[in-house]
Amino acid sequence: MSESNIRLAVLRDYPAEHWPSMDLCADMLLANLPKTHPQFIAADACPPFHARFSRLPIALPRSFARNADRLINRMRDYPRVVKRSVDKFDCFHIVDHSYAHLVHSLPANRTGVYCHDLDTFRCILEPSQDRRPAWMRHIARKILTGLQKAAVVFHTTDTIRRQILDYRLLPAEKLVHAPNGVAAEFHSSLPSDAAPPSDGIPYLLHVGSCIPRKRVDFLLDVFRRVSPTRNLNLIQVGGAWTPSQQEIIQRHQIEDRVRQIRNLGRSELANLYRHASLVLLPSDAEGFGLPLVEALASGAIVVASDIPTLREVGGNATVFSPVGDLEAWVSTVESLLSDPNSAPPPELRRNWAGQFTWSRQAQTIGDAYLRIAEQT
């Protein structure tokens, strides 16, 4: 394969699935790869999403219709489309490991996968901890074997690398460390076009989904312990409350002090980071923790769970508290609200976040595909 004019298919998540972090990873690679490697022609090769069950004239439970559409589009439609595109591209980059089953429909020696975490495979790696029906385990195994067939697997952190090696999923020579970056909108040196939230009340901020490992239930407990003695709100961005989380909000009568916002642009999100009193990340597991570095780049004070991944990504620019230790978290949050100057200084926070760039990630990914091009 010639290195001049290498055609790279970027196989992203379906935008209809609404995974903002995965959409961002695809967008940033498509934007930065041509700058770091002009010889690449990178193309968004994601096919259109076809809604079937959600458009049936009969009434179906919304979650069932959505998940059925996702399953058919992921496992049947997408593989068929990429199989027909094999001759149109020289290399293939799968943005999200949960789509790694696509490798079975592609030339594996010219395909790479980005592995963000091992959640997709937990039901087969630790079946006693993540019990799933047989059909879901079958799908997870198909995705895992696709990942294992790929020529190169990119990973977010050294922590994820160690997990992959500890489970003996892949040989070390296939692994390439390519951390995520921070978009320009989050760097605090850039002017903010928006004012702080209109009510002017100080707020704690959480960014991410409301899935169990994000520990939003714990976040709500921290907030309801801290807020009674302060004029303080909680803003949650990107998620949707689960029934149990709604129950917590109602039981503690904090509805008027808790807001949830979705579908924000990067500039709007950066504005929220900049004006937050604290950004809280109480997750008990993470693959990278993109909101952590976005918040630091924006100059925010971050309190995060003391887990290896967030330790690696947040370094000495972040304040850490033990996972699930309510008293420790309340004490840390209270202390920082009373004395923000006790946090790592703003310049340290911004400088630490500055090492994470999408351009550097594109450089690393591009270099890997150049090596593949030389060998095929």
C-alpha positions as CSV (number, residue, x, y, z in Angstrom):
1,M,0.0,0.0,0.0
2,S,1.4,3.4,-0.9
3,E,1.8,6.0,1.9
4,S,0.8,8.8,-0.5
5,N,-2.9,9.3,-0.4
6,I,-4.1,6.8,2.3
7,R,-7.8,6.4,2.5
8,L,-9.0,5.9,6.1
9,A,-12.6,5.0,7.0
10,V,-13.6,6.4,10.3
11,L,-16.3,4.1,11.7
12,R,-18.0,6.0,14.4
13,D,-21.0,5.3,16.6
14,Y,-24.4,6.0,15.1
15,P,-25.1,9.7,16.0
16,A,-28.7,8.6,16.7
17,E,-27.5,6.7,19.8
18,H,-26.5,10.0,21.4
19,W,-23.2,9.2,22.9
20,P,-21.6,12.7,23.1
21,S,-18.1,11.5,24.1
22,M,-18.0,9.0,21.2
23,D,-19.3,11.7,18.8
24,L,-16.5,14.0,20.0
25,C,-13.8,11.4,19.5
26,A,-14.9,10.8,15.9
27,D,-15.2,14.5,15.2
28,M,-11.8,15.4,16.6
29,L,-10.0,12.6,14.7
30,L,-11.7,13.7,11.4
31,A,-10.7,17.3,12.1
32,N,-7.1,16.8,13.3
33,L,-5.8,13.8,11.3
34,P,-5.5,15.8,8.0
35,K,-3.5,18.4,9.8
36,T,-1.0,15.9,11.4
37,H,-0.9,13.6,8.4
38,P,-1.7,15.4,5.1
39,Q,-1.3,12.1,3.2
40,F,-4.5,10.8,4.8
41,I,-7.9,11.1,3.3
42,A,-10.2,10.5,6.4
43,A,-13.8,10.0,5.7
44,D,-16.8,9.5,8.0
45,A,-18.0,6.1,6.9
46,C,-20.9,5.7,9.3
47,P,-24.1,4.5,7.5
48,P,-27.5,6.0,8.1
49,F,-29.5,4.7,11.1
50,H,-32.8,3.0,10.3
51,A,-35.6,3.3,12.8
52,R,-37.8,0.2,12.5
53,F,-39.5,-0.7,15.8
54,S,-39.8,2.9,17.0
55,R,-41.8,3.6,13.9
56,L,-44.2,0.7,14.0
57,P,-47.9,1.7,14.1
58,I,-48.4,-0.4,17.2
59,A,-47.5,0.9,20.6
60,L,-44.3,-0.6,22.0
61,P,-42.4,0.3,25.2
62,R,-40.1,3.1,24.2
63,S,-37.0,1.5,25.7
64,F,-37.7,-1.8,23.9
65,A,-38.2,-0.1,20.5
66,R,-35.0,2.0,20.9
67,N,-32.9,-1.0,22.0
68,A,-34.3,-3.2,19.3
69,D,-33.4,-0.6,16.7
70,R,-29.9,-0.2,18.1
71,L,-29.3,-3.9,18.1
72,I,-30.4,-4.4,14.4
73,N,-28.5,-1.4,13.2
74,R,-25.3,-2.3,15.1
75,M,-25.2,-6.0,14.6
76,R,-26.8,-6.4,11.1
77,D,-26.9,-3.2,9.1
78,Y,-23.5,-1.7,10.0
79,P,-21.5,-4.9,9.2
80,R,-23.3,-5.3,5.9
81,V,-22.4,-1.7,4.8
82,V,-18.8,-1.8,5.9
83,K,-18.3,-5.1,4.1
84,R,-19.3,-3.5,0.9
85,S,-16.8,-0.6,1.4
86,V,-13.7,-2.8,1.8
87,D,-12.3,-1.7,-1.6
88,K,-13.0,2.0,-1.1
89,F,-10.5,2.4,1.8
90,D,-7.0,1.4,2.7
91,C,-7.4,1.3,6.5
92,F,-10.3,1.3,8.9
93,H,-10.6,2.9,12.3
94,I,-13.3,1.9,14.7
95,V,-13.9,4.8,17.1
96,D,-15.6,2.7,19.9
97,H,-14.7,-0.8,21.1
98,S,-18.4,-1.7,21.5
99,Y,-18.5,-1.7,17.7
100,A,-15.5,-4.0,17.4
101,H,-17.6,-6.8,15.9
102,L,-17.2,-4.8,12.6
103,V,-13.7,-6.2,12.4
104,H,-15.3,-9.5,11.4
105,S,-16.5,-7.8,8.2
106,L,-13.3,-6.0,7.4
107,P,-9.7,-6.9,6.5
108,A,-8.4,-7.3,10.1
109,N,-4.8,-6.5,9.2
110,R,-5.8,-3.0,8.1
111,T,-8.3,-2.3,10.9
112,G,-7.8,-0.6,14.3
113,V,-10.1,-0.2,17.3
114,Y,-10.1,2.3,20.1
115,C,-10.7,0.7,23.4
116,H,-12.1,3.2,26.0
117,D,-12.8,0.7,28.8
118,L,-13.7,-2.9,29.4
119,D,-17.4,-2.4,30.4
120,T,-18.7,-4.1,27.2
121,F,-16.9,-7.3,28.1
122,R,-17.6,-7.4,31.9
123,C,-20.3,-10.0,31.5
124,I,-17.8,-12.5,30.2
125,L,-14.7,-11.3,32.1
126,E,-16.5,-11.2,35.5
127,P,-19.8,-13.1,35.0
128,S,-20.5,-13.3,38.7
129,Q,-20.4,-9.5,38.9
130,D,-22.3,-8.7,35.8
131,R,-25.0,-11.2,35.1
132,R,-26.4,-11.1,31.6
133,P,-28.7,-13.4,29.5
134,A,-27.0,-15.8,27.2
135,W,-27.8,-13.8,24.0
136,M,-26.0,-10.7,25.5
137,R,-23.0,-12.7,26.4
138,H,-22.9,-14.1,22.9
139,I,-22.9,-10.5,21.5
140,A,-20.2,-9.4,23.9
141,R,-18.0,-12.3,22.9
142,K,-18.5,-11.5,19.2
143,I,-17.4,-7.9,19.9
144,L,-14.4,-9.1,22.0
145,T,-13.2,-11.5,19.3
146,G,-13.5,-8.7,16.8
147,L,-11.3,-6.5,19.1
148,Q,-8.8,-9.3,19.3
149,K,-8.6,-9.7,15.6
150,A,-7.7,-6.0,14.9
151,A,-4.2,-5.1,13.8
152,V,-3.9,-2.4,16.5
153,V,-5.9,-1.4,19.6
154,F,-5.6,2.1,20.9
155,H,-6.3,2.7,24.6
156,T,-7.1,5.7,26.8
157,T,-4.8,5.2,29.8
158,D,-2.1,3.0,31.2
159,T,-4.7,1.7,33.6
160,I,-6.8,0.3,30.8
161,R,-3.7,-1.2,29.2
162,R,-2.9,-3.0,32.5
163,Q,-6.4,-4.4,32.6
164,I,-6.3,-5.6,29.0
165,L,-3.0,-7.4,29.8
166,D,-4.1,-8.7,33.1
167,Y,-7.1,-10.4,31.5
168,R,-4.8,-11.6,28.7
169,L,-7.1,-10.2,26.0
170,L,-4.4,-8.9,23.7
171,P,-0.6,-9.0,23.2
172,A,1.2,-5.9,24.4
173,E,2.6,-5.3,20.9
174,K,-0.9,-4.6,19.6
175,L,-1.6,-1.8,22.1
176,V,-1.0,1.9,21.5
177,H,-1.5,4.6,24.1
178,A,-3.5,7.4,22.6
179,P,-5.2,9.6,25.3
180,N,-8.2,11.8,24.6
181,G,-7.8,15.5,24.2
182,V,-9.4,18.7,25.2
183,A,-11.2,20.8,22.6
184,A,-10.2,24.5,22.2
185,E,-13.5,25.7,23.8
186,F,-12.5,24.4,27.2
187,H,-9.2,26.3,27.6
188,S,-9.8,29.0,30.1
189,S,-7.6,31.5,28.2
190,L,-10.4,31.7,25.6
191,P,-13.1,34.3,26.2
192,S,-16.5,33.1,27.3
193,D,-19.4,34.3,25.2
194,A,-22.1,33.4,27.8
195,A,-22.9,34.6,31.2
196,P,-23.2,32.3,34.2
197,P,-26.6,30.7,34.8
198,S,-29.3,33.3,35.0
199,D,-30.3,32.7,38.6
200,G,-26.8,33.6,39.8
201,I,-26.8,30.9,42.5
202,P,-23.5,29.1,43.1
203,Y,-23.6,25.5,41.9
204,L,-21.9,22.1,41.9
205,L,-21.5,20.5,38.5
206,H,-21.5,16.9,37.3
207,V,-21.1,16.1,33.6
208,G,-21.8,12.6,32.2
209,S,-24.4,10.0,32.0
210,C,-26.5,8.6,34.9
211,I,-25.4,5.0,34.5
212,P,-24.6,3.1,37.7
213,R,-20.8,3.5,37.6
214,K,-21.1,7.2,37.5
215,R,-22.6,7.0,41.1
216,V,-25.1,9.8,40.6
217,D,-27.0,8.4,43.5
218,F,-23.9,9.2,45.7
219,L,-23.6,12.6,44.0
220,L,-27.2,13.4,45.1
221,D,-26.4,12.3,48.7
222,V,-23.4,14.5,48.8
223,F,-25.4,17.5,47.6
224,R,-28.3,17.0,50.0
225,R,-25.8,16.8,52.9
226,V,-23.9,20.0,51.8
227,S,-26.7,22.2,50.5
228,P,-28.9,22.9,53.6
229,T,-26.4,25.3,55.1
230,R,-25.6,27.0,51.8
231,N,-27.3,28.8,48.9
232,L,-26.2,26.2,46.4
233,N,-27.6,24.3,43.4
234,L,-26.6,21.1,41.6
235,I,-26.4,21.0,37.8
236,Q,-26.2,17.7,36.1
237,V,-25.3,17.7,32.4
238,G,-25.8,15.0,29.8
239,G,-27.7,12.4,31.7
240,A,-31.3,11.4,32.4
241,W,-32.5,10.6,35.9
242,T,-33.2,7.0,36.6
243,P,-36.3,6.2,38.7
244,S,-34.2,5.6,41.8
245,Q,-32.4,8.9,41.3
246,Q,-35.7,10.7,41.0
247,E,-36.8,9.0,44.2
248,I,-33.8,10.4,46.0
249,I,-34.5,13.9,44.7
250,Q,-38.1,13.7,45.8
251,R,-37.5,12.1,49.1
252,H,-35.0,14.7,50.2
253,Q,-37.1,17.5,48.6
254,I,-34.3,19.0,46.6
255,E,-36.3,19.3,43.3
256,D,-36.0,23.1,43.3
257,R,-32.2,23.0,43.7
258,V,-31.4,20.3,41.1
259,R,-31.3,21.0,37.4
260,Q,-30.6,18.6,34.5
261,I,-29.4,19.9,31.1
262,R,-28.8,17.9,27.9
263,N,-27.6,18.5,24.4
264,L,-25.2,21.4,25.2
265,G,-22.6,22.6,22.7
266,R,-19.0,22.7,23.8
267,S,-18.9,26.4,24.3
268,E,-22.0,26.2,26.5
269,L,-20.5,23.4,28.5
270,A,-17.2,25.2,28.9
271,N,-19.1,28.2,30.3
272,L,-20.7,25.9,32.9
273,Y,-17.3,24.5,33.9
274,R,-15.9,28.0,34.3
275,H,-18.6,29.3,36.6
276,A,-19.0,26.1,38.7
277,S,-18.0,26.3,42.4
278,L,-16.8,22.7,42.1
279,V,-17.0,19.9,39.5
280,L,-17.7,16.5,41.1
281,L,-16.8,13.1,39.6
282,P,-17.8,10.4,42.1
283,S,-17.6,7.5,39.6
284,D,-16.5,4.1,40.8
285,A,-15.0,3.2,37.4
286,E,-13.9,5.2,34.3
287,G,-12.1,4.5,31.1
288,F,-10.6,8.0,30.9
289,G,-12.8,10.7,32.5
290,L,-13.1,13.3,29.8
291,P,-15.1,15.8,31.9
292,L,-12.1,15.8,34.4
293,V,-9.6,17.3,31.9
294,E,-12.3,19.5,30.3
295,A,-13.0,21.0,33.7
296,L,-9.3,21.5,34.5
297,A,-8.7,23.1,31.2
298,S,-11.6,25.5,31.9
299,G,-10.0,26.4,35.3
300,A,-12.5,24.6,37.4
301,I,-11.8,22.9,40.8
302,V,-12.4,19.2,40.4
303,V,-13.1,16.6,43.2
304,A,-12.9,13.1,41.8
305,S,-13.0,9.5,43.1
306,D,-9.7,8.1,44.1
307,I,-9.5,5.4,41.4
308,P,-6.5,4.6,39.3
309,T,-7.8,5.9,36.0
310,L,-8.8,9.3,37.4
311,R,-5.5,9.5,39.4
312,E,-3.7,9.0,36.1
313,V,-5.7,11.5,34.2
314,G,-6.1,14.1,37.0
315,G,-2.7,14.0,38.6
316,N,-1.8,16.6,41.1
317,A,-4.2,19.1,39.6
318,T,-7.3,17.3,41.0
319,V,-8.6,16.8,44.6
320,F,-9.3,13.2,45.3
321,S,-11.7,11.5,47.8
322,P,-12.3,7.8,48.5
323,V,-14.9,6.1,46.4
324,G,-18.3,6.0,48.1
325,D,-17.1,7.5,51.4
326,L,-19.9,10.0,52.1
327,E,-18.3,11.6,55.1
328,A,-15.0,12.1,53.3
329,W,-16.7,13.6,50.3
330,V,-18.9,15.9,52.3
331,S,-15.9,17.1,54.3
332,T,-13.8,17.7,51.2
333,V,-16.6,19.6,49.4
334,E,-17.4,21.7,52.4
335,S,-13.7,22.6,52.9
336,L,-13.2,23.6,49.2
337,L,-16.4,25.7,49.2
338,S,-15.2,27.5,52.3
339,D,-11.7,27.9,51.0
340,P,-11.3,27.5,47.2
341,N,-7.7,28.6,47.5
342,S,-6.9,25.3,49.2
343,A,-7.4,23.6,45.9
344,P,-4.5,23.1,43.4
345,P,-3.9,26.6,41.8
346,P,-5.6,27.5,38.6
347,E,-2.4,27.7,36.6
348,L,-1.5,24.1,37.7
349,R,-4.9,22.9,36.7
350,R,-4.8,24.5,33.2
351,N,-1.2,23.4,32.6
352,W,-2.0,19.8,33.5
353,A,-4.9,19.7,31.1
354,G,-2.7,21.2,28.4
355,Q,-0.9,17.9,27.9
356,F,-4.1,16.3,26.6
357,T,-4.7,17.4,23.0
358,W,-6.7,15.9,20.1
359,S,-3.9,16.8,17.8
360,R,-1.5,14.6,19.7
361,Q,-4.0,11.8,19.7
362,A,-4.4,12.2,15.9
363,Q,-0.7,12.1,15.5
364,T,-0.4,8.8,17.4
365,I,-3.3,7.2,15.6
366,G,-2.0,8.4,12.2
367,D,1.4,7.0,12.9
368,A,0.0,3.6,13.7
369,Y,-1.9,3.5,10.4
370,L,1.2,4.6,8.6
371,R,3.0,1.5,10.0
372,I,0.1,-0.7,8.9
373,A,0.3,0.9,5.5
374,E,3.9,0.0,5.2
375,Q,3.2,-3.6,6.1
376,T,0.3,-4.3,3.7
